[in-house]
Amino acid sequence: MQPSDSSPEMVDLFTTYTAAPDSIGKMLSRVKYRSLLDDPLIVATAADIAFYPGKGLPPTVEGFRMSVRGFKELAGVSHVGPAVASLVSIRDHTGDDSWRPQAERLIASTEKARAANSPELWRDVVSVEAFRGRETKIAAMYDYACAVTSRYLRRALDEDGYLCAETLRSDLLNRDAGGHGAGLVNEMMVATFFLTGLDTSFRLIRWFRTQRIDWSRAMVVVAGKQGRPTAGVTWSTSSVAAMILGASEYRLPLARMYMAPHAPVFATPKGGDLSEVLALEEPLRTLWASMRGIQELGEIMFSGYPRYAPEGLTFPDVSDPRVTEVGEMPVINDPDDLYAMVTRLRVVLEDARQLLSGCVVDYAVAQLVKQDNDPAAVVVPGLDNVSYPVLE
């Protein structure tokens, strides 16, 4: 029975175009979907990328986060900076010693990880192809980061008042605005994020090349939640989008990539089982086709008016000393531009739109493209241009 506060005739007009399975809008989506069945579809979740070649061919999947070699090992050590900063904030908020058990726990974890670390582990166990030839440097960086974190926290436990933002920056992180300090953890964080981006981008570029994708026809969907709940929902704030654009060697038109945080996603396939990936091809193709079908109405209805054209991603330049605030990630001018890279570390913490792991991914993939996908030819900032001391 129709509610008394609405008009059945007017509701019928509403559902004729939309909000009904047999509506005109749904028909347009189905027609557009059928016209695109032969086109390649690329779907990125928070952990994997699926490539659907089209023409009824089966998909393939490439992992890029939790399931790949080296990711958790690098992520663990990259987190020591914010972990210690969190202890500083806890102490500032509580004014008591509730931070101490967590400091002792972090010391124990870093010392165990340091004992396990070695060039042989990185070369023979972690064994990431993109890191080949850098295993000794990575081990030295990892050893230093664990040692300096443990040293800082032990002093904080022994000296009342030592644990604070000032000593965190000067004795652990280093390179404040004046370039003063004794620590190198900022450089380490930049290096670990870059290495993760280097590995993923290297594998994606190589994988995409083997697929011989016609990027002018590619349909790309970045699906589901990416990192924290508020992050990665625009082209400029998604490291996944940046990786795909770079891995296409910048041939993918930006307008063919849709950020779809509410789209359905597949779990990382286990044991080669792609059934869930296969099941999502139709709904994800339909999603892309529906968006494109609506967009194409613009030319049909409003030809002669200015059309929408997505702008390329632009970045502020913090090499200008007058720049004290940024609304987007700053441009990185070269591998020695630590000021810009550390500014990015700050931005990904303060800008809730950003993915925490994405601070230098776009720069990593851009350098790989310039070097024809040769990781050995790329300078890894914070690693290749830094000598980490051996600490007791």
C-alpha positions in Angstrom: 0.0 0.0 0.0 1.4 3.4 -1.0 2.2 5.8 1.9 -0.2 8.7 2.2 2.5 11.3 2.1 3.6 10.5 -1.5 2.2 10.5 -5.0 2.2 7.0 -6.7 2.3 8.7 -10.1 5.3 10.8 -9.3 7.1 7.9 -7.6 6.6 5.9 -10.7 8.2 8.7 -12.8 11.2 8.6 -10.4 11.6 4.9 -10.7 11.3 4.9 -14.5 14.7 6.4 -14.8 16.4 5.2 -11.6 16.0 3.1 -8.4 14.4 0.1 -10.1 15.9 -3.0 -11.7 14.2 -2.3 -15.0 14.9 1.5 -15.1 16.3 3.4 -18.0 19.5 4.0 -16.0 20.0 0.3 -15.3 19.4 -0.5 -19.0 22.1 2.1 -19.9 24.5 0.4 -17.5 23.8 -3.0 -19.0 24.2 -1.8 -22.6 27.5 0.0 -21.7 28.7 -3.2 -19.8 28.1 -5.4 -22.9 30.0 -2.9 -25.1 33.1 -3.2 -22.8 33.4 -7.0 -22.4 36.5 -7.2 -24.6 38.3 -4.3 -22.8 41.0 -5.0 -20.1 39.9 -4.4 -16.5 42.3 -3.8 -13.6 41.1 -3.9 -10.0 43.2 -3.0 -7.0 42.2 -3.9 -3.5 44.2 -2.9 -0.4 46.5 -5.9 -0.9 46.3 -7.3 -4.5 45.8 -6.2 -8.1 43.7 -8.4 -10.4 44.0 -8.2 -14.2 40.9 -9.3 -16.2 42.1 -9.4 -19.9 38.5 -9.4 -21.3 37.1 -11.6 -24.1 36.2 -14.2 -21.5 39.9 -14.9 -20.6 40.7 -15.8 -17.0 42.2 -13.2 -14.5 45.6 -13.2 -12.9 46.5 -11.6 -9.5 49.6 -9.9 -8.2 50.0 -9.2 -4.5 51.6 -5.9 -3.3 51.2 -5.7 0.4 50.8 -8.1 3.3 51.4 -11.3 1.3 54.6 -10.2 -0.4 58.2 -10.8 0.8 59.8 -8.2 2.9 56.8 -6.0 3.5 56.2 -6.8 7.2 59.9 -6.9 7.9 60.4 -3.3 6.5 57.1 -2.1 7.9 58.1 -3.3 11.4 61.3 -1.2 11.6 59.7 1.8 9.8 57.2 2.0 12.7 59.7 2.6 15.4 59.5 6.4 14.9 55.8 6.7 15.3 55.9 4.0 18.1 58.3 6.1 20.2 56.4 9.3 19.3 53.2 7.6 20.6 54.9 6.9 23.9 55.8 10.6 24.1 52.2 11.5 23.5 50.9 8.9 26.0 53.2 10.4 28.7 52.1 13.9 27.8 48.4 13.0 28.1 48.6 10.9 31.2 51.4 12.5 33.1 52.2 9.1 34.7 54.4 6.1 34.1 51.8 4.0 32.1 54.1 4.3 29.1 56.9 2.3 30.7 55.6 -1.2 30.1 55.1 -0.4 26.4 58.6 1.1 26.2 60.1 -2.1 27.7 58.0 -4.2 25.3 59.3 -2.1 22.3 62.9 -2.5 23.6 62.5 -6.3 23.7 61.0 -6.4 20.2 63.7 -4.3 18.7 66.5 -6.2 20.3 65.0 -9.6 19.2 64.6 -8.2 15.6 68.1 -6.8 15.7 69.5 -10.2 16.7 67.7 -11.9 13.8 68.8 -9.3 11.3 71.7 -10.0 8.9 72.7 -9.5 5.2 72.2 -13.3 4.8 68.6 -13.1 6.0 67.8 -10.3 3.5 69.6 -12.1 0.7 68.6 -15.8 1.3 65.3 -15.7 3.4 63.5 -12.5 2.5 65.1 -12.6 -0.9 63.4 -9.7 -2.7 64.6 -9.4 -6.3 64.3 -5.6 -6.3 66.6 -5.4 -3.3 69.4 -7.5 -4.9 72.8 -6.1 -4.3 71.6 -3.9 -1.4 71.2 -6.6 1.3 74.2 -5.5 3.3 73.1 -1.9 3.3 69.6 -2.8 4.3 70.9 -5.0 7.2 73.2 -2.1 8.4 70.3 0.3 8.3 68.0 -2.2 10.1 70.7 -2.8 12.8 71.2 0.9 13.4 67.4 1.6 13.7 66.9 -1.1 16.3 70.0 -0.1 18.2 69.3 3.6 18.4 65.7 3.0 19.3 66.7 0.7 22.2 69.3 3.1 23.3 66.9 6.0 23.3 64.2 4.1 25.2 66.7 2.8 27.8 67.8 6.3 28.5 64.1 7.4 28.8 63.5 4.7 31.4 66.6 5.7 33.4 66.3 9.5 33.2 63.1 11.2 34.4 61.9 13.7 31.9 64.1 12.6 29.0 61.2 11.1 27.0 59.8 14.2 25.2 59.3 15.6 21.7 62.6 17.6 21.8 64.8 14.6 22.5 62.8 12.4 20.2 63.6 14.8 17.3 67.2 15.5 18.2 68.4 12.1 19.4 66.3 9.7 17.4 64.8 11.2 14.3 67.3 14.0 13.3 67.2 16.5 10.6 64.8 19.1 12.1 64.3 22.3 10.2 67.8 23.5 11.1 69.4 20.2 10.1 70.5 19.5 13.7 70.4 16.2 15.6 72.2 12.9 16.2 69.7 10.3 14.9 69.0 8.9 11.4 65.6 7.4 11.9 64.0 9.9 9.5 66.3 8.7 6.7 65.5 5.1 7.7 61.8 5.7 7.4 62.1 7.3 4.0 64.3 4.4 2.8 61.9 1.6 4.1 58.9 3.2 2.5 60.8 3.8 -0.7 62.1 0.2 -0.8 58.5 -1.1 -0.4 57.4 1.1 -3.2 60.4 0.1 -5.3 59.7 -3.7 -5.0 55.9 -3.4 -5.7 56.4 -1.0 -8.6 59.1 -3.2 -10.1 56.9 -6.2 -10.1 53.9 -4.4 -11.4 55.7 -2.7 -14.3 57.2 -6.1 -15.3 53.8 -7.8 -14.9 51.9 -5.2 -16.9 54.5 -5.3 -19.7 53.9 -9.0 -20.1 50.1 -8.4 -20.4 50.5 -6.0 -23.4 47.7 -3.8 -22.1 46.1 -1.2 -24.4 46.1 1.5 -21.8 43.8 3.7 -23.9 41.1 1.1 -23.3 42.0 0.0 -19.8 39.3 0.1 -17.2 40.7 0.6 -13.7 39.0 0.4 -10.3 40.7 1.0 -7.0 38.2 -0.8 -4.8 37.4 -0.9 -1.1 39.1 0.5 1.9 42.7 1.5 1.4 44.5 1.8 4.8 42.9 3.9 7.5 39.1 4.6 7.1 39.6 8.1 5.8 42.5 7.6 3.4 43.2 6.9 -0.2 39.9 7.9 -1.8 41.2 10.3 -4.3 43.9 10.1 -7.1 46.2 12.4 -5.2 45.9 10.6 -1.8 46.1 7.0 -3.0 49.5 5.4 -3.3 47.8 2.5 -5.1 46.6 4.9 -7.7 50.0 6.4 -8.0 51.6 2.9 -8.4 49.1 1.9 -11.2 49.6 5.2 -13.1 53.4 4.8 -12.8 53.3 1.0 -13.6 51.4 1.9 -16.8 54.5 4.0 -17.6 52.1 7.0 -17.5 50.0 5.8 -20.5 46.8 5.3 -18.5 44.5 8.3 -18.9 43.6 9.5 -15.4 39.9 9.7 -16.4 39.9 5.9 -16.8 40.6 5.2 -13.2 37.8 5.2 -10.6 38.3 5.4 -6.9 35.6 3.2 -5.5 35.8 2.9 -1.7 32.4 1.1 -1.4 33.0 -1.4 -4.2 33.1 -5.1 -3.4 36.6 -6.6 -3.0 38.1 -10.1 -3.1 40.3 -11.6 -0.4 43.9 -12.5 -1.3 43.6 -15.8 -3.2 44.8 -18.9 -1.4 46.4 -21.9 -3.1 45.7 -20.5 -6.6 41.9 -20.4 -6.0 40.6 -17.5 -8.1 36.9 -18.3 -7.7 36.2 -15.2 -5.7 38.2 -13.0 -8.1 36.2 -14.5 -11.1 32.9 -13.9 -9.3 33.6 -10.2 -9.0 34.4 -9.5 -12.6 30.9 -8.9 -13.7 29.9 -6.5 -10.8 33.2 -4.6 -11.1 32.9 -4.3 -14.9 29.3 -3.1 -14.3 30.4 -0.5 -11.8 33.0 0.9 -14.3 30.5 0.8 -17.2 27.8 2.5 -15.1 30.1 5.4 -14.2 31.3 5.8 -17.8 27.8 5.6 -19.2 26.6 8.4 -16.9 29.7 10.5 -17.8 29.0 10.2 -21.5 25.6 11.8 -21.0 27.5 15.1 -20.5 28.5 15.4 -24.2 25.1 14.2 -25.3 23.3 16.8 -23.2 25.7 19.7 -22.9 27.9 19.8 -26.0 29.3 23.3 -26.5 29.8 23.9 -22.7 33.2 23.4 -21.1 33.8 19.7 -20.5 35.4 18.2 -17.4 39.0 17.2 -17.8 40.9 15.8 -14.7 44.0 17.7 -14.0 47.3 15.9 -13.5 48.6 15.5 -10.0 50.4 18.7 -8.8 52.7 19.0 -5.8 53.9 22.1 -3.8 57.6 22.8 -3.7 58.9 23.2 -0.1 62.4 24.1 -1.3 61.0 27.7 -1.1 61.7 28.7 2.5 58.5 30.8 2.5 56.4 27.6 2.3 55.4 26.7 5.9 52.2 24.8 5.2 51.1 22.4 2.4 47.8 21.0 1.4 49.2 18.2 -0.7 52.4 16.1 -0.8 55.4 18.3 -1.8 57.4 17.5 -4.9 60.7 15.6 -4.4 63.4 17.3 -6.5 66.0 14.6 -6.2 67.2 11.6 -4.0 68.9 14.0 -1.6 65.8 16.2 -1.1 65.3 14.8 2.5 63.5 18.0 3.6 60.7 17.3 1.1 60.6 13.6 2.0 60.4 14.2 5.7 57.7 16.8 5.1 55.8 14.0 3.4 56.3 11.9 6.5 54.6 14.6 8.4 51.8 15.1 5.8 50.8 11.4 5.8 50.4 11.6 9.6 48.5 14.9 9.7 46.4 14.6 6.5 43.7 11.9 7.2 43.2 11.4 3.5 46.7 10.0 3.0 47.9 6.4 3.2 50.6 6.2 5.8 52.7 3.9 3.7 52.4 6.0 0.6 54.7 8.9 1.3 57.3 8.2 -1.4 55.6 5.5 -3.6 54.9 7.9 -6.5 58.6 9.0 -6.4 59.8 5.3 -6.4 57.7 4.3 -9.4 58.7 7.4 -11.3 62.4 6.7 -10.8 61.9 3.1 -12.0 60.1 4.3 -15.1 63.0 6.6 -15.9 65.5 3.7 -15.4 63.5 1.3 -17.6 62.4 -0.7 -14.6 66.0 -1.5 -13.4 66.0 -1.3 -9.5 69.8 -1.3 -9.4 69.9 1.9 -11.4 67.7 3.8 -9.0 69.1 5.7 -6.0 67.3 4.7 -2.9 67.0 7.8 -0.7 68.0 7.2 2.9 69.9 4.1 2.0 72.3 4.6 -0.9 73.2 8.1 0.2 73.5 7.4 3.9 76.1 5.6 6.0 74.6 4.1 9.1 77.0 3.8 12.1 77.3 0.6 14.1 76.1 1.1 17.6 76.7 -1.0 20.7 
